[in-house]
């Protein structure tokens, strides 16, 4: 990609950022639709679990994301792995528990889980673009 002209590289970076924005917006829309279509706002509890989901990206702004995939004794790496795992399990478990208690319907459960998977795809795409491009959060 280094042999591309500057305007072409800028266009590709803009397209990747636009794709990430569309993914995040789609996840938010699915989250709100899960509540609004069925006139039941209990599925919004899942938003609490979306807060710690990007924490590894925030903690490791200056380093490469491959440090999360290695075994280390660093307290920060262990904390981010724990936050990510708890957020993932909670994001799936909250809608399932609400459905099991008959608080929400099957449609709301499907929209909640699809919203979660859209957010996960957006985070994975961000990790992929930050590895190969010069994006920074600061």
C-alpha positions as CSV (number, residue, x, y, z in Angstrom):
1,X,0.0,0.0,0.0
2,X,3.0,2.2,0.2
3,X,3.2,2.5,-3.6
4,X,-0.2,4.1,-3.8
5,X,-0.5,7.9,-4.3
6,X,-1.3,10.0,-1.3
7,X,-4.9,10.8,-2.4
8,X,-5.7,7.1,-2.9
9,X,-4.4,6.2,0.5
10,X,-6.4,9.0,2.1
11,X,-9.5,7.7,0.3
12,X,-9.0,4.2,1.5
13,X,-8.5,5.4,5.1
14,X,-11.6,7.5,4.9
15,X,-13.6,4.5,3.6
16,X,-12.4,2.3,6.5
17,X,-13.4,4.9,9.0
18,X,-16.8,5.3,7.3
19,X,-17.3,1.6,7.4
20,X,-16.5,1.5,11.2
21,X,-18.9,4.4,11.8
22,X,-21.6,2.6,9.9
23,X,-21.0,-0.6,11.9
24,X,-21.2,1.2,15.2
25,X,-24.3,3.2,14.1
26,X,-25.9,0.0,13.0
27,X,-25.3,-1.6,16.4
28,X,-26.8,1.3,18.2
29,X,-29.9,1.2,15.9
30,X,-30.3,-2.5,16.6
31,X,-30.0,-1.9,20.3
32,X,-32.7,0.8,20.2
33,X,-34.9,-1.2,17.9
34,X,-34.8,-4.1,20.3
35,X,-36.4,-1.8,22.9
36,X,-38.6,0.4,20.8
37,X,-40.3,-2.2,18.6
38,X,-41.5,-4.2,21.5
39,X,-42.2,-1.3,23.9
40,X,-40.0,-2.8,26.5
41,X,-36.9,-1.0,27.6
42,X,-35.3,-3.8,29.7
43,X,-32.9,-4.8,27.0
44,X,-31.1,-1.5,27.5
45,X,-29.4,-3.2,30.5
46,X,-27.0,-4.6,27.9
47,X,-25.5,-1.1,27.3
48,X,-23.9,-1.4,30.8
49,X,-21.8,-4.3,29.4
50,X,-20.8,-2.4,26.3
51,X,-18.9,0.2,28.4
52,X,-15.9,-2.1,29.3
53,X,-15.8,-3.7,25.9
54,X,-13.4,-1.1,24.3
55,X,-11.2,-0.9,27.4
56,X,-8.3,-3.0,26.0
57,X,-8.1,-0.5,23.1
58,X,-8.1,2.4,25.5
59,X,-5.5,0.8,27.8
60,X,-3.1,-0.1,25.0
61,X,-3.3,3.0,22.8
62,X,0.4,3.2,22.3
63,X,1.3,-0.5,22.0
64,X,0.4,-3.2,19.5
65,X,-2.7,-5.2,20.0
66,X,-0.8,-8.5,19.8
67,X,0.3,-7.9,23.4
68,X,-3.3,-8.9,24.4
69,X,-2.9,-12.3,22.8
70,X,0.3,-13.3,24.6
71,X,0.7,-14.8,28.0
72,X,2.2,-12.2,30.4
73,X,2.1,-11.3,34.1
74,X,1.3,-7.7,33.5
75,X,-1.5,-6.4,35.7
76,X,-2.9,-4.2,32.9
77,X,-3.0,-7.0,30.4
78,X,-4.8,-9.3,32.9
79,X,-7.3,-6.5,33.8
80,X,-8.1,-5.8,30.2
81,X,-8.6,-9.5,29.5
82,X,-10.9,-9.8,32.5
83,X,-12.9,-6.7,31.5
84,X,-13.3,-8.0,28.0
85,X,-14.3,-11.4,29.1
86,X,-16.8,-10.1,31.6
87,X,-18.3,-7.7,29.1
88,X,-18.7,-10.4,26.4
89,X,-20.3,-12.9,28.8
90,X,-22.6,-10.2,30.2
91,X,-23.6,-8.9,26.8
92,X,-24.8,-12.3,25.9
93,X,-26.1,-13.4,29.3
94,X,-28.3,-10.4,30.1
95,X,-30.6,-10.7,27.1
96,X,-30.7,-14.5,27.5
97,X,-31.7,-14.2,31.2
98,X,-34.3,-11.6,30.3
99,X,-35.8,-13.9,27.8
100,X,-35.7,-16.9,30.2
101,X,-37.6,-14.8,32.7
102,X,-40.1,-13.8,30.0
103,X,-39.3,-10.2,30.4
104,X,-38.5,-9.8,26.7
105,X,-39.6,-11.7,23.6
106,X,-37.8,-13.7,20.9
107,X,-37.6,-10.7,18.6
108,X,-35.9,-8.5,21.2
109,X,-33.5,-11.2,22.0
110,X,-32.6,-11.6,18.4
111,X,-32.1,-7.9,17.9
112,X,-30.0,-7.7,21.1
113,X,-27.7,-10.5,20.1
114,X,-27.3,-9.1,16.5
115,X,-26.4,-5.7,18.0
116,X,-23.8,-7.4,20.1
117,X,-22.3,-9.2,17.1
118,X,-22.3,-6.0,15.1
119,X,-20.3,-4.3,17.9
120,X,-17.9,-7.2,18.0
121,X,-17.3,-7.0,14.3
122,X,-16.7,-3.2,14.6
123,X,-14.1,-3.7,17.3
124,X,-12.4,-6.5,15.3
125,X,-12.3,-4.2,12.2
126,X,-10.9,-1.4,14.3
127,X,-8.1,-3.7,15.6
128,X,-7.4,-4.7,12.0
129,X,-7.2,-1.2,10.7
130,X,-5.1,0.1,13.6
131,X,-2.6,-2.6,12.9
132,X,-2.0,-1.7,9.3
133,X,-2.7,2.1,9.4
134,X,-1.6,5.1,11.4
135,X,-4.8,5.7,13.3
136,X,-4.5,7.0,16.8
137,X,-7.1,7.6,19.5
138,X,-5.4,10.7,20.8
